[in-house]
Each structure stands twice: as C-alpha cells, then as structure tokens.
Amino acid sequence: MNLTRDQASGTTRPDSRTYSQIQALPEIWGIVAQRPEVANLVALYDPHSQPAVKITFAQLYETIRQFAAGLQALGVQPGEHIAQFSDNSPRWLIADQGIMTIGAINAVRGSQADREELQFILEHSDSIGLVIQDLETLNKVREYLPPLPIRFVILLTDETPPDLGEITTFNFSQLIDLGANHTLQPVRPSRDSLATLMYTSGTSGQPKGVMLSHHNLISQILGAYEVAQPQPGERVLSILPIWHCYERTFEYFVLAFGCTQAYTNIRFVKKDIKDFKPHYMVGVPRLWESIYDGIQKQLREQPASKQRLAHFFLTQSDRYIKARRIIQGLSLDNLHPSLAERVVAALESLVLAPLHWVGDRLVYQKIRAGVGGAVKFLVSGGGSIAEHLEDFFEVVGITILGGYGLTETSPITHVRRPWRNIRGADGQPLRNTETQIVDLETRRPLPPEKQGLVMIRGDQVMLGYYKNPEATKKAISPEGWFDTGDLGWVSNQDDLVITGRAKDTIVLTNGENIEPQPIEDACLRSPYVDQIMLVGQDQKVLGALIVPNLEMVQQWAASQNLYIQLPDDPNPAPVGAQIIGLEDKPVQDLFRQELNREVKNRPGYRADDRIGPFRLLSEPFSIQNGLLTQTLKIRRAVVTDRYRGMIDEMFD
C-alpha cells in the first residue's frame, strides 16, 4: 500500500496511488478502516435520526461486510441487480457498498420519486431484489412487485417487515444478523465491470439507466484528490440527495481519506452549519443563494449606521477583488489583460487593500463565523452560480469551487482549482479527461475561446445506457467522445466555460433536471394555449413563453363581458364591454389557472414541474419568422435569443 507521511501529525494516510491500484470501489473501506489513526474516527453522523447515529470507520467496514454477507445468504450472485430506493442516511451507504462488495449492481433512486418512475426503474433495471427506505415507501410500489422477478425486500428501518407472500422480507437489523452468521465469500469485480445504474431523465420523459463502472467511480476519487487533499477527521456536511451522482461520488472521495460525513436537510441546514462547523460542503446554487439571503436578512436587521458601514466595506471590497482578479489573470471578462490594465488594477488593489482588511476584521469574520468559521471551500454544481453570489462569497472570504459534469460522466469532468478559481467558469479538466469543442453542424473541432458543442472523453465517461444501444450510440462516438449536449468554450489554459444548453433539459438552481417537452405537451391540452416554450435555466422555478389561442381567449372574454383589445385589431369593442389587454389581471388569472391545472394533472407531476412566471406573446412561432424548424419544432435557442430581454425581466 502506498502511504504518504503527514509531517505535522506523524501519521500516515493513503495518497492517490493507493486507490489507483484498487479494482473495485468497496476496497477503499478496508484500506481506511485498517489505518490505526482513522479506525475509531466517526465516519458517518446522522444527528436527526431517532436516536442520533454515529458510526466509526471500523464499524462502517464491518457493517458493510455483514450486509454483503446477508445478501449472499439470500443467494444474490455477482452481476445481479438490486433496486435501492432510499434517502440520505448511514444505512444508505452501508447498503450501497454491501451490494457492490459482492459484485452485484444497484439501481438507485430517492424514496420521494413518483411511484410511476419507481415502477419503471424496478421493471427496466431487471432487479431481483429491493432495498427500500421504509414501509411507507414500500407501500408506494408494493402493487408492482408480484409480476416482477423480485425475490426479496429489505427495509432500511427496523420496522416489522410485511408478509409479501413468496417474496422474502427483512428489516435492516434482521439482514445484518443474518450476515453476521454467514461467512462472506470474497468477490473481486474487475475495474471495468458495472457497479451501479443511475437513472436520469430522457427527452421522451422516460428515465435512462446510466451504466457506471467501478473504474468510472474510482476516477472521481483520483481526480478530486488532485484538487484537494482532505485530512482525517475533517468535517463534511451533506444536504444533497445521496442517490444524486454528484453527492454520491463526493462522499466516496471524502470518506476515502478519513473525513467525518454528517447529514442535514433544508430544515436544519443553517443550524447544522453553525454547530457542525464543516470544512467542506457540496451544494447547488439554490443553497448558496439561501445562505446569502439569510446573511442579507441579518444585515438588514442591524442598526442603520451598521448597515451603512457594512454596505461601504462590501462595495469597496467588491472593487478590490475585481482588481485582484485582473492582476492574477482570473477575470473571465478579461482573461488577457494588457500590461497597462494590470498596472491600473495593481494600483487600485493597493489603495483598496487596507479597506478590505478592515472590512474583514469588522464584518466578514462575523459572516464566516455564521457559516461555522471552518470552511476551507464549498463545491458548487448542478447549474451556474449567479455573478452576485460569486462576488459576495469571494469578498467575505468563503471559497466556492464551481464544477461541471453529468450523471453520464460520473459526474465531474471539470472543477475550478483553489489556485485557479475563475469565477463564472467551470474549471479545468480532471486527470485523464479531454475536452473538445466542436461546431454544432459540422462537428469539426474549434479553436480556444470559440463557442461550440462540448464533447468529453475520459475515465469517467459511462459504459452506456442500460438496454438502450441506440441512445448510447447517439451519445458516445466510436472514438469515445461523449456528447454533453451543452454549449461552451475553453480558454488557452483549458478552463471550460458553459454558455448554454444545446439540448432541451432545463436545470433549476436546486439541481433538478427538467425535461420541458412532457410539461409543454400537458399545457397544450388547454384550449387557450396555442404554443408554449418553457424557460428557466439556472432559475428557481420554471417560466413560460406562451402564444395564446386568441379565438378561444376572445370567446372566454365575451362570456365575462370583457373585450381583448389587440394592437392591430380594427374592430370596435361591443357596447358595454370592458376593454382589457393580454397583460391585464383577468387574462393573467385565466392562464395561471389553466397552467396550474394542466401541469398538476400530468402523470408523474412533481413540485419542480410547476410553472412560475409566464408571458403571453402576440406573435406565433412560425417557420416564416424563424422560430420553428421545417418539421414545426420550436427552435429553442432562437426563441431564447429573440425574447432574452423578456425572459430576464420575467425572473427579476
């Protein structure tokens, strides 16, 4: 085993070479647990379970092995599939790694997913077993089990398991007891063998099963280690769903190096940040926005004199950090500053540095204390971070490392480094990762700083989509290039900058991926909606541009003794009718009612499907005005460009 000696503590810890030699992900637990200085450290901490749970690395390793032995006692063979529908908890990781330990493959999803989605995954994944959150979640899918080849169900609670006839049922403790009395037979999956199925939405609305290998997952640990080297006992706070690829692989990484992982949720996150004092945390832009809003609220509650003082320092520090970026060559707006620009920026930073230092002592230290006071860096993904958030957190001395990736890439392909943290960019590639920007039409490579389609090739690219060779062939070229569906460019130093999406998926600031077509199709059921296009990339909620069916709207208006006055309408209003426009409240209320009803009635409705702001357009999408293709499909990028001002105003 390759170990690096920590000069400060005199202890040893595995470096990236240790994990470059393993064949399967579960091997990391034995390596970590056998380190004397780590074995008795807390690996997993759940303060919100009843009672609170703390598991050391030694206990984690032993329990994973017992869970694995229990599965072997049930006859599970290497290569068989087990569905795992559950949420953040120490038992999730135990089950996940217990399944992989015996060479089986889990198909994961959260317990809050729509029942039809869970049914699809159960059937599509060819699962022979089910590991599930609790009885409540089991009841969501119970009716779907009898015709499937499910041999057993394991509850991750200690609730009394129900009688499911020919399907064997266990609770967590019962399976652990079974495994404790069964000798675990060693299984050595190859590095290229399938480790897990992670289901992500497809353009048809049906999830696609992303096949990730042990090699894919291990590549994330090796790649992340080159960005940061976490130390044993450092604290990590987890809030994202653990079945989300981004959170899942980050947990593998920090636990591999002996960090303590604690679980929180939206209700307790602000308190837990203060109490747990994390060194690291991963999240989506919505989380950082929530923290920012909380800080701003506290500032507004201060006396007027303190508010003015804080505002003064924040304003001067904002100027300081922007000048500093130019000096360091880290300004996305000016990656190639001239000598004169550097000199001007250096003079400005020299003048402002004392003010920034005083602001840090009087204001920013207190803000950092409010988020625990120990943060080394936060990692952000799942969408772009708003510019004002990037600026604010840099001003107050909280480092955010943005990154980029997809479930299909395990997920991280790029991440900003602490020493090259270009705000607004998405970072440089991980080890053994190639980035290619190609022309959308010709697929020919483009030079640096030219926008095109982002293609990725590397260790993290998936094996393919499960039972979907056509989608796999479309996504991955014969040369191994994965089509991300995103638009972007790279700098001369390989910094990736994502500028938009070539595919239709909308990513909200909470990290949820929304496929617009099924929701748009539902809205088109309304007689008042003629055409619709959803928007909302990097926003809190979906928005919509709607072309109304004017004939139907006029009929509705007449029934209300109203008259819709359109700009080019020469007809006089009926006698006694109230003249209104499309922007007036009665019409807006009509469309709000229609959108709410049709979206909520859509099969598989989720809260994130809700449409927030919308605007009614007087001009239809057509081939003539360039907003429809020859096959009458909406040209989303063109519509977005045409109505950019309206869309931006919609979300202000």
Secondary structure, 3 states (H helix, E strand, C coil): CCEEECCCCCCEEECHHHHHCCCCCCHHHHHHHCCHHHHCCEEEEECCCCCCEEEEHHHHHHHHHHHHHHHHHCCCCCCCEEEEECCCCHHHHHHHHHHHHCCCEEEEECCCCCHHHHHHHHHHCCEEEEEECCHHHHHHHHHHCCCCCCCEEEECCCCCCCCECCEEEECHHHHHHHHHCCCCCCCCCCCCCEEEEEEEECCCCCEEEEEEEHHHHHHHHHHHHCCCCCCCCCEEEECCCCCCHHHHHHHHHHHHCCCEEEECCCCCHHHHHHHHCCCEEEECHHHHHHHHHHHHHHHHCCCHHHHHHHHHHHHHHHHHHHHHHHHHCCCCCCCCCCHHHHHHHHHHHHHHHHHHHHHHHHHHHHHHHHCCCCCCEEEECCCCCCHHHHHHHHHCCCCEEEEEECHHHCCEEEECECCECCCCCCCEECCCEEEEEECCCCCCECCCCCCEEEEEEECCCCCEECCCHHHHHHHECCCCCEEEEEEEEECCCCCEEEEEECCCCEECCCCCEECHHHHHHHHCCCCCEEEEEEECCCCCCEEEEEEECHHHHHHHHHHCCEEECCCCCCCCCCCCCEEECCCCHHHHHHHHHHHHHHHHCCCCCCHHHCEEEEEECCCCCCCCCCCECCCCCECHHHHHHHCHHHHHHHCC
